[in-house]
Amino acid sequence: MSKQVTRHDSDPNLPEFLEPKNRKFYETVVALCQDIENVVAENLSPEDQTGKIRELSQTAGVWSFNHPPDLGGRDDPKLVELVVLYETLASRNLLRVNGVFGPSPGILANVGEPLRSNYLAPLLQGNRVSAFGFTEPDDAKSSTSAVLQEDYLIVNGQKSYVTGGQTADFINTLVHVQDFGPSVVVIDREAEGVSIKRVFGSSDGSRHAYMKFKDVRVPVSHVVGGLGEGMPRALDQITDVRLMLAAQSAGLARWVIDYVTEHITAPHRSGSPLSTREGVRLRYADMRIEAFAVRSMVYRTARLGDAGENIVNEVIASKVFATEAIGRIVDAAIQLVGGNALRTGHPLLNIQQLVRSWRLAEGASDILRLNLARGRLDLGKGRI
């Protein structure tokens, strides 16, 4: 006989497999979300609201969630906790609320000196701002490159999609170093030879910079890890962000479905709720089926990672499926709610504009499909 899972709580959203430590963290995040909603309801000024939310998040231990343990972060953080955090926040549609998270260390998480004191610590203290330069422009004749001259790298090239690059103090830049290979180099934005070609926004509200590097001299001590170690470090960062995007997709799917449930069960001008119609029920069922699949695969992927498995392919699968599924779910929701959902400022329209970018972020869906196929067919990685 199969073992029955016994539930000792009244929260239907609590993942039934969480260990006690993870479950306590889940309860902390749920309570924080409620506190944040109460603050938002106070209609404070943006500055006061952000300040109160920051205090709540710091008290809950969420503000420094992504920080290294010796710099205030959680001891032995788990991927399941990452999923719990981002999925729960998204399920309350709180992703765009300021003050929840402190600065993320990103690719600098495990750097040594002098980067640790000069860049990582000031970053986490809020005194410096970073950006990540990874994407080359479509018309680039070559990748951003560098040559080693004594104790300096001479960097030339461009990065076309540096999120927050205009206001960043430094850019963690993926550079191909001659004779060594891909390396991540910390480049000060005000360094001689660094320029911004243009600044632009995207549909999700973020701002980006097209940056150029012309004979920029960077000390070798600004290389993260070591020369030629850039791609693994970049991919480690990207893998975590991909899982985060998948978790956010799972959470937003829950919020959208709750919104639609309330809409279709409410009184309707036709005399009976929309939920009585077969066509509405079929579309609604498909939304729930996809949301169930997304949530299941995202949590399973996190559990595999916490068990020590290589989950690069599983994270790719989760990210592709989840970000595409939330697009279909919110599109179906808009169809069921009708024209009102297309009004500027409507939450469903806002979500649609936000999640559309996720299918391109940290690797476009079709590129990731090719990577996943290569991982299995050429490298023998991944599972089903």
C-alpha positions as CSV (number, residue, x, y, z in Angstrom):
1,M,0.0,0.0,0.0
2,S,1.2,3.5,-0.7
3,K,2.0,5.8,2.2
4,Q,-0.7,8.4,2.8
5,V,0.4,12.0,3.3
6,T,-1.1,13.4,6.5
7,R,-1.8,17.1,6.6
8,H,-1.8,18.8,10.0
9,D,-2.7,22.3,8.8
10,S,-5.4,24.3,7.1
11,D,-3.2,25.9,4.5
12,P,-3.8,24.2,1.2
13,N,-0.8,26.0,-0.4
14,L,1.7,24.6,2.0
15,P,3.9,22.1,0.1
16,E,3.3,18.8,1.9
17,F,6.9,17.6,1.7
18,L,8.6,20.5,3.5
19,E,10.9,19.6,6.3
20,P,10.4,21.3,9.6
21,K,13.0,24.0,9.0
22,N,11.7,24.7,5.5
23,R,8.1,24.7,6.8
24,K,9.0,27.3,9.4
25,F,10.5,29.5,6.7
26,Y,7.4,29.1,4.6
27,E,5.3,30.3,7.6
28,T,7.6,33.2,8.1
29,V,7.3,34.2,4.4
30,V,3.5,33.9,4.5
31,A,3.4,36.2,7.6
32,L,5.7,38.7,5.9
33,C,3.4,38.8,2.9
34,Q,0.5,39.6,5.1
35,D,2.4,42.4,6.8
36,I,3.5,43.8,3.5
37,E,-0.1,43.9,2.2
38,N,-1.1,45.7,5.4
39,V,1.7,48.3,4.8
40,V,0.6,48.8,1.1
41,A,-3.0,49.3,2.3
42,E,-1.8,52.3,4.4
43,N,-1.2,54.4,1.2
44,L,2.1,55.8,2.5
45,S,4.6,57.7,0.4
46,P,6.9,55.5,-1.7
47,E,9.8,56.3,0.6
48,D,7.9,55.5,3.8
49,Q,6.4,52.4,2.4
50,T,9.8,51.0,1.3
51,G,11.3,51.8,4.6
52,K,8.6,50.0,6.6
53,I,8.7,47.0,4.3
54,R,12.5,46.8,4.6
55,E,12.2,46.7,8.4
56,L,9.7,43.9,8.2
57,S,11.8,42.0,5.8
58,Q,15.0,42.4,7.8
59,T,13.2,41.2,11.0
60,A,11.9,38.2,9.1
61,G,15.4,37.3,7.8
62,V,14.3,37.7,4.1
63,W,16.1,41.0,3.3
64,S,19.5,39.2,3.4
65,F,18.3,35.9,2.0
66,N,20.7,35.9,-0.9
67,H,23.7,37.1,1.1
68,P,26.7,34.9,2.1
69,P,26.3,33.5,5.6
70,D,29.3,35.5,6.9
71,L,27.8,38.7,5.6
72,G,24.4,38.2,7.2
73,G,22.8,35.6,5.0
74,R,21.1,32.3,5.9
75,D,23.2,29.3,7.0
76,D,23.1,26.5,4.5
77,P,20.4,28.1,2.3
78,K,18.2,25.6,0.4
79,L,16.9,25.8,-3.2
80,V,13.5,24.7,-1.8
81,E,13.6,27.9,0.4
82,L,14.4,30.0,-2.7
83,V,11.3,28.5,-4.4
84,V,9.2,29.0,-1.3
85,L,10.2,32.6,-1.0
86,Y,9.7,33.7,-4.6
87,E,6.6,31.6,-5.3
88,T,4.9,32.8,-2.2
89,L,5.6,36.5,-2.9
90,A,4.4,36.0,-6.4
91,S,1.2,34.3,-5.3
92,R,0.3,37.5,-3.5
93,N,1.4,39.6,-6.5
94,L,4.1,41.4,-4.5
95,L,7.0,41.0,-6.9
96,R,7.1,44.8,-7.7
97,V,7.0,46.0,-4.1
98,N,10.2,47.7,-3.1
99,G,12.1,47.0,0.1
100,V,11.6,43.2,0.3
101,F,15.1,42.2,-0.8
102,G,18.6,43.6,-0.1
103,P,21.1,43.8,-2.9
104,S,22.0,40.4,-4.4
105,P,25.6,39.4,-4.4
106,G,25.1,37.7,-7.7
107,I,28.3,36.4,-9.3
108,L,30.4,38.0,-6.5
109,A,28.9,35.7,-3.8
110,N,32.1,33.7,-3.1
111,V,34.9,36.2,-4.2
112,G,38.1,36.7,-2.3
113,E,40.1,39.8,-1.7
114,P,40.3,42.6,-2.8
115,L,36.9,42.2,-4.5
116,R,35.2,41.1,-1.3
117,S,36.1,44.3,0.6
118,N,36.0,46.8,-2.3
119,Y,32.9,45.5,-4.1
120,L,30.9,42.8,-2.4
121,A,30.7,44.2,1.1
122,P,29.8,47.8,-0.1
123,L,27.2,46.2,-2.5
124,L,25.4,44.3,0.3
125,Q,25.5,47.4,2.5
126,G,23.7,49.3,-0.2
127,N,26.7,51.7,-0.8
128,R,27.5,50.4,-4.3
129,V,25.3,49.1,-7.2
130,S,26.2,46.4,-9.7
131,A,25.1,45.3,-13.1
132,F,25.8,42.2,-15.2
133,G,27.1,42.4,-18.7
134,F,26.5,39.2,-20.6
135,T,24.6,39.8,-23.8
136,E,26.4,40.8,-27.0
137,P,24.6,42.9,-29.6
138,D,23.2,41.1,-32.6
139,D,25.4,43.0,-35.0
140,A,28.7,42.5,-33.0
141,K,31.5,41.2,-35.2
142,S,33.2,39.6,-32.2
143,S,32.6,39.0,-28.5
144,T,33.9,41.3,-25.8
145,S,37.5,40.4,-25.5
146,A,40.7,41.2,-23.5
147,V,44.4,40.7,-23.7
148,L,46.7,40.3,-20.6
149,Q,49.4,42.9,-20.3
150,E,51.4,42.4,-17.1
151,D,49.0,43.0,-14.3
152,Y,46.2,44.4,-16.4
153,L,43.6,43.3,-18.9
154,I,42.9,45.6,-21.8
155,V,39.2,45.1,-22.6
156,N,37.4,46.0,-25.9
157,G,33.9,45.2,-27.0
158,Q,30.2,45.9,-26.1
159,K,27.3,44.6,-24.1
160,S,23.8,45.4,-25.4
161,Y,21.5,44.6,-22.5
162,V,23.0,45.6,-19.2
163,T,20.1,45.8,-16.8
164,G,20.6,48.9,-14.6
165,G,23.8,49.7,-16.3
166,Q,23.2,53.4,-16.4
167,T,23.1,53.8,-12.6
168,A,25.5,50.9,-11.7
169,D,28.8,51.7,-10.1
170,F,30.4,48.6,-11.6
171,I,29.6,45.9,-14.2
172,N,30.4,42.2,-13.8
173,T,31.3,41.6,-17.4
174,L,31.8,38.3,-19.3
175,V,34.9,38.8,-21.3
176,H,36.9,36.4,-23.6
177,V,40.5,36.7,-22.5
178,Q,43.1,35.8,-25.1
179,D,44.8,32.5,-24.3
180,F,42.6,31.9,-21.3
181,G,39.0,31.9,-22.4
182,P,35.7,33.3,-20.9
183,S,36.3,35.2,-17.7
184,V,34.2,37.5,-15.5
185,V,35.8,40.9,-14.9
186,V,34.6,43.7,-12.6
187,I,34.7,46.9,-14.5
188,D,34.1,50.3,-12.9
189,R,31.5,52.2,-14.9
190,E,33.5,55.4,-14.5
191,A,36.7,53.8,-15.8
192,E,38.4,55.4,-18.8
193,G,37.1,53.9,-22.0
194,V,33.7,52.8,-20.6
195,S,30.8,54.6,-22.4
196,I,27.0,54.2,-22.7
197,K,25.8,54.1,-26.3
198,R,22.2,54.3,-25.3
199,V,19.7,53.6,-22.6
200,F,16.3,52.0,-23.1
201,G,13.4,50.5,-21.3
202,S,11.5,47.2,-21.7
203,S,7.8,46.2,-21.3
204,D,8.4,44.9,-17.8
205,G,9.4,48.4,-16.6
206,S,13.1,47.7,-16.3
207,R,15.9,49.9,-17.7
208,H,18.9,48.8,-19.6
209,A,22.1,50.2,-21.2
210,Y,24.1,49.4,-24.3
211,M,27.7,49.8,-23.1
212,K,30.9,50.0,-25.0
213,F,34.5,49.2,-23.8
214,K,37.4,50.8,-25.6
215,D,40.9,49.9,-24.3
216,V,39.7,49.7,-20.7
217,R,42.5,48.9,-18.3
218,V,41.3,46.5,-15.6
219,P,43.5,45.1,-12.8
220,V,43.9,41.3,-12.9
221,S,42.7,41.3,-9.3
222,H,39.3,42.3,-10.7
223,V,38.8,38.9,-12.3
224,V,36.2,36.9,-10.5
225,G,37.6,33.4,-9.6
226,G,40.3,33.2,-12.1
227,L,41.1,33.7,-15.8
228,G,39.1,31.2,-17.9
229,E,36.6,30.5,-15.1
230,G,34.0,32.9,-16.3
231,M,31.5,30.7,-18.0
232,P,30.9,28.3,-15.1
233,R,30.4,31.2,-12.7
234,A,28.1,33.0,-15.1
235,L,26.1,29.8,-15.6
236,D,25.9,29.2,-11.8
237,Q,24.3,32.6,-11.4
238,I,22.0,32.1,-14.4
239,T,20.8,28.7,-13.1
240,D,19.7,30.2,-9.8
241,V,17.9,33.1,-11.6
242,R,16.2,30.7,-14.0
243,L,14.8,28.7,-11.0
244,M,13.7,32.0,-9.4
245,L,11.8,32.9,-12.6
246,A,10.1,29.5,-12.7
247,A,9.1,29.9,-9.0
248,Q,7.7,33.3,-9.7
249,S,5.7,31.9,-12.6
250,A,4.3,29.3,-10.3
251,G,3.2,31.9,-7.8
252,L,1.7,34.3,-10.3
253,A,-0.2,31.4,-11.8
254,R,-1.9,30.9,-8.4
255,W,-2.7,34.6,-8.1
256,V,-4.1,34.8,-11.6
257,I,-6.3,31.8,-11.0
258,D,-7.6,33.1,-7.7
259,Y,-8.5,36.4,-9.5
260,V,-10.3,34.5,-12.3
261,T,-12.1,32.3,-9.8
262,E,-13.5,35.3,-8.0
263,H,-14.5,36.9,-11.3
264,I,-16.3,33.9,-12.9
265,T,-18.2,32.9,-9.7
266,A,-19.5,36.5,-9.1
267,P,-23.0,37.5,-10.2
268,H,-23.1,38.3,-13.9
269,R,-25.4,40.5,-16.0
270,S,-26.6,37.4,-17.9
271,G,-28.3,36.2,-14.8
272,S,-25.9,33.4,-13.8
273,P,-22.2,33.3,-13.0
274,L,-19.8,32.7,-15.9
275,S,-18.6,29.6,-14.0
276,T,-21.8,27.8,-15.1
277,R,-20.8,27.9,-18.7
278,E,-19.1,24.8,-20.1
279,G,-16.6,26.8,-22.3
280,V,-15.5,28.9,-19.3
281,R,-15.0,25.7,-17.2
282,L,-12.9,24.1,-19.9
283,R,-10.6,27.1,-20.2
284,Y,-10.5,27.4,-16.4
285,A,-9.6,23.7,-16.0
286,D,-6.7,24.1,-18.4
287,M,-5.3,27.0,-16.4
288,R,-5.4,24.9,-13.2
289,I,-3.8,21.9,-15.0
290,E,-0.9,24.0,-16.2
291,A,-0.4,25.7,-12.8
292,F,-0.4,22.3,-11.0
293,A,2.3,21.1,-13.5
294,V,4.4,24.2,-13.1
295,R,4.4,24.1,-9.3
296,S,5.1,20.4,-9.2
297,M,8.1,20.6,-11.5
298,V,9.6,23.7,-9.9
299,Y,9.5,22.2,-6.3
300,R,10.8,18.8,-7.6
301,T,13.7,20.5,-9.3
302,A,14.6,22.3,-6.1
303,R,14.5,19.1,-4.1
304,L,16.8,17.4,-6.6
305,G,19.2,20.3,-6.3
306,D,19.2,20.2,-2.5
307,A,19.9,16.5,-2.7
308,G,23.2,17.3,-4.5
309,E,22.2,16.4,-8.1
310,N,23.2,18.3,-11.2
311,I,20.0,20.1,-12.1
312,V,21.1,22.3,-15.0
313,N,18.7,20.5,-17.4
314,E,15.9,20.3,-14.9
315,V,16.2,24.0,-14.2
316,I,16.1,24.7,-18.0
317,A,13.0,22.5,-18.3
318,S,11.3,24.3,-15.4
319,K,12.1,27.8,-16.6
320,V,11.0,27.1,-20.2
321,F,7.7,25.4,-19.2
322,A,6.9,27.7,-16.3
323,T,7.5,31.0,-18.1
324,E,5.5,29.9,-21.2
325,A,2.7,28.4,-19.0
326,I,2.2,31.7,-17.1
327,G,2.0,33.5,-20.4
328,R,-0.8,31.1,-21.5
329,I,-2.5,31.3,-18.1
330,V,-2.6,35.1,-17.9
331,D,-3.8,35.3,-21.6
332,A,-6.6,32.9,-20.8
333,A,-7.5,35.0,-17.7
334,I,-7.7,38.2,-19.8
335,Q,-10.0,36.4,-22.2
336,L,-12.3,35.3,-19.4
337,V,-12.3,38.7,-17.7
338,G,-12.8,40.6,-21.0
339,G,-12.0,44.1,-22.2
340,N,-11.6,45.6,-18.7
341,A,-8.4,43.5,-18.3
342,L,-6.8,45.5,-21.1
343,R,-7.2,48.8,-19.4
344,T,-3.9,50.5,-18.4
345,G,-3.1,49.6,-14.8
346,H,-5.2,46.5,-14.7
347,P,-3.4,43.8,-12.7
348,L,-3.8,41.2,-15.4
349,L,-2.3,43.5,-18.1
350,N,0.5,44.4,-15.7
351,I,1.3,40.7,-15.2
352,Q,1.1,40.0,-18.9
353,Q,3.7,42.7,-19.6
354,L,5.9,41.5,-16.8
355,V,6.0,37.8,-17.7
356,R,6.4,38.2,-21.4
357,S,10.0,39.2,-20.8
358,W,10.7,36.1,-18.8
359,R,10.7,33.9,-21.9
360,L,13.8,35.8,-23.0
361,A,15.5,36.5,-19.7
362,E,18.5,34.3,-18.8
363,G,18.3,32.5,-22.1
364,A,15.5,32.6,-24.7
365,S,13.2,29.6,-24.6
366,D,14.3,28.0,-27.9
367,I,18.0,28.5,-27.1
368,L,17.4,26.7,-23.8
369,R,15.5,23.9,-25.6
370,L,18.7,23.4,-27.7
371,N,20.8,23.4,-24.6
372,L,18.6,20.9,-22.9
373,A,18.7,18.5,-25.9
374,R,22.5,18.9,-26.0
375,G,22.7,18.2,-22.3
376,R,21.0,14.9,-22.8
377,L,22.0,13.7,-26.3
378,D,25.7,14.9,-26.1
379,L,26.4,14.9,-22.4
380,G,24.1,12.3,-21.0
381,K,22.7,14.8,-18.4
382,G,19.2,15.2,-17.0
383,R,16.2,13.1,-16.0
384,I,12.5,13.0,-16.5
